[in-house]
Amino acid sequence: MATAEQIKALFKSHVAGDEDLFRSVALQIAAHEATKGNERLAKELRELLDKLKRPQQAAGGPRAVPISRATGELAGLVTASYPSVRLSDMVLDDEVRDRVEDVIHQYRQRDLLSSHGLLPKRKLLLVGPPGCGKTMTASAMAKECDLPLLSVQLHSLITKYMGETAAKLHLLFDAMSDTKGIYLFDEFDAIGATRTAGNDVGEIRRVLNSFLLFLERDDSDSIIIAATNFSGMLDDALFRRFDDVIEYGLPNTNQIRKLIENRLSTFDLSGVKWRDVDAAARDLSHAEVGRVCDDIARTTVLSGMTVVDGKKFLEALRRRNGMRPTRRRKKPRNERPSTPSN
């Protein structure tokens, strides 16, 4: 059976004429019934929802859920979307994939865990170089868990007045109980920097302290994900508040090849020399390799060809590698970054 909060949310969304929120809550109810073994009821609910006319989808636009029509400030703090990317679409390190799948599995089986007095992992810290899949992981988890992705807008959250920022944080964490979803704090180092940093200011320290307090007290069913490129800047107290810290790295040789084959799957790659590609793509992130693939795909299509020019592809990879003003530290491809201490 639907919870009292879900029933109230259904009525509120109906009265407000908010079809997106109605659908989101209804899908949560269907998922809840499925985990309890009521597959027939869950299927009937999903079939009824499929019959609802979706104006945004008909127009080809993204689906978005207004988080709270009653509180105008909240709409400026988050952007909502329903990502379509799945975890199987991503090229990830095996350990990273296993740990992400574990979180998804625990979320799907949260009722079973609850019946044994246990809670699923749902507070994650993702660290690693830019462009290596942290934000995309949050999108894939939203899809796999059938939840909206709610990206927190840090530029709107942090103001020069501590009282305003704390009030917005309070509003945001309240929303996690009212609107179940995956809440993503991207570029989290903006508020998670160490409280002993020499260039830190009192206001930022107090913002971090407020965040730590809200994070520790949060007992909602939402999943909270913080992502940062600079784990060394984060306050040590943060790591103790997260259920898991997942570290991302640059793609290795096999991952680079898989990325390229996936991105250029409609083209003939017989002209590509993989040994040269590995050397040219060294130190590039997943996103950078993807952009080079998109560039070469456009070039190939516009030239009327179906075979990728191996020479041009290598030139594009080397050019991309040379764009960086300072080179990343050379690191063995299979080296894993050290885990922050608790």
N, C-alpha and C positions, 0 to 999 in steps of 0.2 A: 504494500500500500504506500501511496505517496505520503511524505511527511507533512506535518502541519504547515511548515514554512513553504514547502513546494506548492501546496494548495493555495495558500495566501498569495504567493507569487503569481500563480496562474490567474487568480481573480484580478489582481492588480494590473497585470499586463492586458487582460481583456478589457477592463474598464478604461485603461489608458489608450487602447487601440494599438498597443505595441506588439505587433505580430512576431517580430524577431525575438523578443524576450519570451513571449508565449511559447514559441517553438523551442527555444533553448531549455526552458524549464521542463517542457514535455519530454524532450529527449533525455534529460536527466532522470525523469521518472521511468522512462522505458529502459534505460540502462540499469537503473536500480532493480527493476523487476527481473531483468535478465540475470543479474548476479545472484538473485534469490532463487533462480531456477524456473521462474514463470516465463519461459521462452515464448509461449503462445500469446500471452498478453502483451509482452514486449514487441512481438512482431506485429500484432494488430495495431498497437499505438503508432509504430513507425509507419505502417501502411497508411493510416489516417493522416499522419503528418505529411506524407509524400503528396497527398492530394491537395494540400494547402497551396494556394498560388503564391509564388515568391516573386514579388515585383522586382527586387534587386537582381535576382538571378535571371529573370526574363530580359532585363535590360543589359545583362552581361556584366554588371558591376559586382563588387565584393559584398559579402554579407557582413553586416555590422550590427552589434547589439548596443542600443543606448543603455549605458550602465545604470543610470538612475535619473529618470526624468524629474524626480522631485528635488534633486540636488544639482543645481546647475554647475557648481564648481567641479564636481566629479567628472563631468563630460570633458573638461579641459585637462584633467590629470591623466587620463588613459585613452588610448585608441583601441577599439575592439575589432577583431577580424576572425574569420573561420578559415585557417590555412588548409590547403589541399595536399601539401607535401606529406609523405609518409616516411617513417623511419627506414623502410626498405629502399627508398630513393636516395638515401645518403651513403656516402663512402666514408666510413668511420673506422678507427682503430677497434679491434675486436673487444678489448677491455672496456672502452668507452661505450660501445654498442651494448655489451652485456649489462653494464650498470644502468644505462638508460632504460633498457627493456625491463630490468628488475623494478624500477620505479613505476613504469607503466603497469606491469603485472600486479604490483602491490595496490595501485590505485583501483584497478578493476576488481580486486579481491578484498577491498577495504571492509566490506561487511563481514566477511569470514574472519579477518584479522580482529575486527571489533568484538566479535562473539567470543574471542579468546583474550580480551582485554589488551589487545595490541593495536598500535597505530601504524599506518603506512608511512613510508618516507614521502615527504612532500615539500621539503625545504631544501633546495639545491643551490650550490654555488658552482658555476662553470667558469673555469679559468683557462687561459691559453692565448696564443697570438691571434690577431685579428684575421677574419676570413677563414677560420678553421671549423666553422659549423656550430658555434655556440647558440647564436640566435635562431638558426635553422632547426636546431634540436628542440628549442622551445616550440617552434611551429609544428614540428612533427609530433611532439608529445600532445599538443592540443588536438591534432587530428586523431591520433591513436586513442586518446581518452574521451573523444567526442565533447570537447570543451571549447569555449571561445578563448582566443589568445588576447589578453589584455595587457598591452604594452604601456608601462608607466612613462609619462613624459617628465623626465627629471628637470628640464628647463622650466616647467610650470610648477613643479613640486617645490623646488628650492627658491626661496625669496630672500631678500636682505633682512627680513624681519623673522626672527626665530619663532615667535608666536604663531605667525601665519604658516610657516613650514610645518611646525608640530601639529597644527590643526589639520592641515592637509594630509599629513601622514595618518592621523587618527581617522580621518574620513576614508582614506584609502583602505586601511585595515578593517574598518567596519564593513566596507563594500565586499571584502573577501568572504564574509559570512552571508551577506545578502545575495550576492551574485557569484555562483561557483564558476571558477575559470582558472586559467593559468596566468598568473601575474608575473610579467617579465620586467625586471629592473636591469636594463641594458646599460653598459658603461657605468657599472655600479660603483667604481672607485671614486666617482664624483661625490658620493656621500659616505663611502666605506673606508676612506683613507685613515691610516693610523692616527690615533688621537695624540700621539707624542711627536708627530711630524713637526719640524722646525717652522715650516711656513703655514702651519694650521692656525685657524682662528677659532675663538670661543664659540661662535655661532655654529660652525660646522661640527665641532665636538659635541655640542648639545643636540644637533640633528642626528648624529650617529648614535648617541646615547638613547634618543627617543626611538630610533629605528630598532635598536637592539631590544629595547623594552617591549615594543609592539610585536616584534618577531617572536620573542620568547613566550609572550602571552597568547599568541594567535592559536586558536584551536578550530579553525574553520575546516571545510572540506576542499578548499582551493589549494592549488599547487603554486608555491612561490619559487621563482627562479631568478637568481642574481647572476649576471654575466660580466666579466671584466677581462681586459687584456693585461692588467697589471696586478697580479696577485701579491707581489712583494710590497705593494703600497697599502694593502688592506690591514685593518686592525686585527690583532690576534684574537680578540674576543669574538669576532665574527665567525671564525671557523668552528667554534664550539656551539654556535646557535644553529648551524645548518646540519641537516641529516646526512648529507653526503657532499663531498667536494670532488668534482669530476674534472680531470685535466685533459686538455686538448693539445695536440701538437701538429707540426707541419706534416703533410702527407709523405709517406715513404714511396719507394719505387713502385711497388705493386698498386698502391692506392692512386698514384699519379696515372698509371696506365688505365686503371679502372675508371677514373674520372673522365679521362679523354675518350675512352671507348663508349661510356654512357652518353657523354655530351655530343659526340659525333657519330652516334649509332646509325644514322641514315646515310653516312658517307663511306667511301672506300678508303681504308687506311693502309692499303698495301704499300704505299710509298713512304710510310713513316718509319724511320729508323729509331727503334725504341731505346737503344743504348745512348744515342745522341740526345734523345728527348729527355731522358733521365738527368743527364748532365746539365742540359739547358734549363730544366724546370727546378733544379735544386734550389731550395730556400723559398720557393713560391708557395703561397697558401692555396687551399682548396678554391677559394673564390677567385684568386688570380689566375689559376689554371683554367677555371671555367670561363673567365672573360676572354682569355686567349683563344679558347675553343670557339666561343661565339664569334670572335673577329674572323677567324679562319673559315668558319662556316659561311659567314656573309661573303667573304672574298670568293670562296669556291662557288657559291650559288650565282653570284653576279658574273663570274667568268663562264658560266654555262657548263661547269664541270661537275662530276660526281666523285672524282678522286681527289683527295686532299694532297696538295703540293707539299711534300715533306720538307723541302728546303725553306719554303715560305713559313711553314709551321715552326721550324727551328728558329728562324729569324724573329718571329713574333714572340716566342718564349724568351729569347735572349734580350729582346727589346724591353719586354715587360720586367725582366729581372734587373735591367739597368735603370729602371725608373726610380728606384729607391735611392734617396740621397745618402743614406748610411746603410751599409750591409748588415743584415742580421748576423748574430753570432753563429759561426759554423758549428754544427752539432751533428753527431752521428744520427743517421736516419731512424734508428730504432731506440735511441736514448729517450727515456721518459723523464719529464721534469719532476723534481722532488716534491713530495707532498707536504704542504704547510703543516707545521706542528700545531697540535691542539693545546 
